Amino acid sequence: MSKIESINLDRLRWSFKDRGVSMPELAKVAGLNPAKLQKVLDGDAYLGLGHLERIADYLGRGLLFFLDASPVEPERGSAMRIAGF
């Protein structure tokens, strides 16, 4: 499985908090144990493509959202979700 090293962890954290999803719930959806996801969030491990795809789908985001290096703009991010982007 391809490991993705360029995930914007701030966007990942913001997205699951914005959706009201707990870290253990997100780990379960991704097929990871919570300790592994915590290592990813700490920058000590990487997600595989399949894991990121499951997370993106569950959070209503596209893969590219998590690869964008720019900071998330909360108002725009929420509006994009409502509009179906």
Backbone bond lengths (Angstrom), bond angles and torsions (degrees), N, CA, C in turn:
res aa  C-N    CA-C-N  psi(-1)  N-CA   C-N-CA  omega(-1)  CA-C   N-CA-C  phi
1 M - - - 1.439 - - 1.522 108.93 -
2 S 1.303 116.62 135.91 1.460 121.59 178.91 1.524 110.25 -71.52
3 K 1.313 115.23 131.86 1.461 120.95 176.00 1.522 108.50 -92.98
4 I 1.316 116.37 136.83 1.457 121.02 -179.40 1.518 108.17 -106.14
5 E 1.314 115.80 116.60 1.460 121.26 -176.06 1.512 113.15 -95.50
6 S 1.319 118.40 -12.05 1.465 120.67 -172.63 1.528 113.56 -104.12
7 I 1.317 117.99 28.20 1.461 120.60 178.27 1.528 109.43 -72.00
8 N 1.326 115.35 134.82 1.454 120.94 175.78 1.533 106.88 -81.21
9 L 1.322 115.50 100.23 1.466 120.86 -174.89 1.519 112.54 -64.93
10 D 1.333 117.36 -30.16 1.464 119.36 176.61 1.526 110.71 -64.85
11 R 1.334 116.54 -38.79 1.469 120.15 177.35 1.529 110.53 -67.47
12 L 1.311 116.81 -37.94 1.461 120.25 178.71 1.519 110.22 -64.42
13 R 1.333 117.09 -48.13 1.464 121.23 179.20 1.527 110.97 -60.47
14 W 1.332 115.86 -46.95 1.464 120.51 -179.34 1.527 110.51 -59.67
15 S 1.318 116.95 -42.79 1.462 120.85 -175.24 1.515 112.57 -63.87
16 F 1.325 117.62 -45.23 1.456 116.27 -178.28 1.522 111.68 -73.75
17 K 1.324 117.90 -29.17 1.463 119.72 174.47 1.528 110.58 -70.91
18 D 1.334 116.56 -40.80 1.464 121.79 179.13 1.526 111.40 -60.43
19 R 1.315 116.19 -35.17 1.462 121.03 -179.48 1.534 112.99 -88.20
20 G 1.339 117.01 -3.01 1.459 120.39 179.92 1.520 113.25 71.31
21 V 1.325 115.71 30.52 1.462 122.10 -178.59 1.528 108.24 -101.68
22 S 1.314 117.17 132.79 1.466 120.80 177.96 1.531 109.76 -78.20
23 M 1.309 115.50 159.01 1.465 120.29 178.46 1.527 110.94 -62.95
24 P 1.349 120.30 -42.85 1.470 119.30 176.95 1.537 112.59 -62.25
25 E 1.333 117.12 -37.96 1.463 120.31 177.61 1.522 110.68 -63.55
26 L 1.335 115.96 -43.34 1.462 120.37 179.33 1.524 110.99 -64.46
27 A 1.323 116.76 -39.03 1.465 120.40 177.74 1.527 110.22 -60.99
28 K 1.333 116.49 -43.59 1.465 120.81 -179.98 1.528 110.79 -61.42
29 V 1.323 116.87 -44.87 1.468 121.83 179.09 1.525 110.74 -60.41
30 A 1.322 115.79 -40.16 1.467 120.83 -177.63 1.525 112.46 -77.00
31 G 1.331 116.67 -14.16 1.459 119.74 -176.89 1.513 112.57 81.67
32 L 1.333 115.92 28.72 1.471 122.13 179.99 1.521 109.28 -117.90
33 N 1.320 116.15 157.77 1.454 116.78 169.79 1.530 107.56 -82.67
34 P 1.320 118.07 151.75 1.463 120.87 -176.57 1.532 114.36 -56.22
35 A 1.327 117.68 -34.04 1.470 120.38 179.68 1.530 110.95 -64.16
36 K 1.327 116.46 -38.45 1.473 120.56 178.49 1.530 109.73 -66.48
37 L 1.333 117.73 -45.05 1.468 119.45 178.98 1.516 110.37 -63.13
38 Q 1.330 117.78 -37.53 1.459 119.90 177.04 1.524 111.09 -61.77
39 K 1.327 117.10 -39.10 1.467 120.30 176.59 1.528 110.66 -63.37
40 V 1.316 116.94 -39.13 1.469 120.46 176.26 1.523 109.73 -61.39
41 L 1.330 116.60 -48.39 1.464 121.12 -179.13 1.519 112.67 -64.30
42 D 1.329 116.70 -26.90 1.471 121.47 176.84 1.527 111.99 -83.72
43 G 1.327 117.10 -5.46 1.464 120.68 -179.35 1.510 113.68 83.10
44 D 1.343 117.69 14.05 1.460 121.86 -177.30 1.521 113.98 -101.18
45 A 1.331 117.39 -0.62 1.471 121.94 179.24 1.529 107.70 -153.24
46 Y 1.312 115.59 169.99 1.468 121.06 -178.37 1.518 110.10 -123.07
47 L 1.320 115.11 156.16 1.457 121.29 174.33 1.517 110.05 -91.89
48 G 1.307 115.73 148.86 1.450 120.52 170.30 1.519 109.09 -82.11
49 L 1.313 116.58 162.16 1.456 121.68 -178.73 1.529 111.10 -57.96
50 G 1.315 117.56 -44.53 1.461 120.79 179.83 1.517 112.61 -61.04
51 H 1.329 116.35 -39.78 1.466 120.21 178.23 1.523 110.47 -63.75
52 L 1.337 116.03 -45.72 1.460 119.57 -179.46 1.524 111.05 -65.37
53 E 1.322 117.39 -37.07 1.471 120.16 177.68 1.532 110.75 -62.31
54 R 1.324 118.02 -43.48 1.462 121.18 179.40 1.531 110.98 -65.08
55 I 1.330 116.24 -41.24 1.468 120.79 178.29 1.524 110.09 -63.75
56 A 1.323 116.84 -48.83 1.467 121.13 -178.70 1.522 110.65 -58.85
57 D 1.313 116.92 -44.60 1.458 121.05 -179.87 1.523 110.59 -62.94
58 Y 1.308 116.87 -46.04 1.469 121.38 -178.29 1.527 111.55 -63.78
59 L 1.336 116.27 -36.60 1.464 120.64 -178.37 1.527 112.73 -87.95
60 G 1.330 116.92 -0.31 1.459 120.25 177.98 1.514 113.66 72.52
61 R 1.313 116.26 32.83 1.472 122.37 -179.11 1.519 109.82 -123.22
62 G 1.333 115.83 158.90 1.451 121.12 171.84 1.523 109.54 -87.31
63 L 1.314 116.56 159.86 1.473 120.29 178.43 1.525 112.13 -57.05
64 L 1.320 116.15 -40.56 1.465 119.43 -176.21 1.523 112.73 -62.92
65 F 1.321 117.48 -26.62 1.462 120.64 177.36 1.523 110.06 -57.07
66 F 1.318 116.78 -40.37 1.467 121.16 -177.11 1.527 113.25 -82.83
67 L 1.314 117.18 -11.67 1.466 120.66 178.94 1.522 111.98 -98.13
68 D 1.316 117.25 -11.78 1.466 122.40 178.32 1.523 108.74 -69.41
69 A 1.326 116.59 124.85 1.465 121.32 -176.15 1.525 113.29 -77.54
70 S 1.328 118.14 -13.98 1.464 119.86 -177.38 1.524 110.60 -74.08
71 P 1.335 115.49 155.96 1.469 118.81 178.20 1.528 110.33 -65.71
72 V 1.301 115.81 151.84 1.462 120.00 177.97 1.520 108.83 -75.29
73 E 1.315 115.66 142.16 1.462 121.72 175.48 1.526 105.99 -105.48
74 P 1.348 118.02 100.93 1.463 120.74 -171.97 1.527 115.34 -50.33
75 E 1.321 118.48 -44.91 1.456 119.29 -178.86 1.514 110.56 -63.86
76 R 1.306 116.68 -43.69 1.460 121.08 -179.44 1.528 110.37 -69.04
77 G 1.325 116.96 -41.17 1.453 120.69 -179.31 1.522 112.15 -61.73
78 S 1.324 116.89 -43.78 1.454 119.74 179.18 1.519 110.91 -68.24
79 A 1.309 117.31 -39.87 1.471 120.55 178.64 1.502 110.75 -64.85
80 M 1.341 116.87 -36.54 1.455 120.21 178.38 1.522 110.20 -64.54
81 R 1.329 117.54 -38.91 1.450 120.88 179.78 1.526 109.93 -65.88
82 I 1.324 116.92 -42.84 1.459 120.99 -179.31 1.514 110.51 -64.10
83 A 1.331 116.89 -37.33 1.451 121.33 -179.01 1.526 111.62 -77.65
84 G 1.327 117.38 -8.32 1.460 120.31 177.90 1.510 114.64 92.66
85 F 1.319 117.47 12.63 1.465 120.36 179.07 1.506 110.68 -85.88
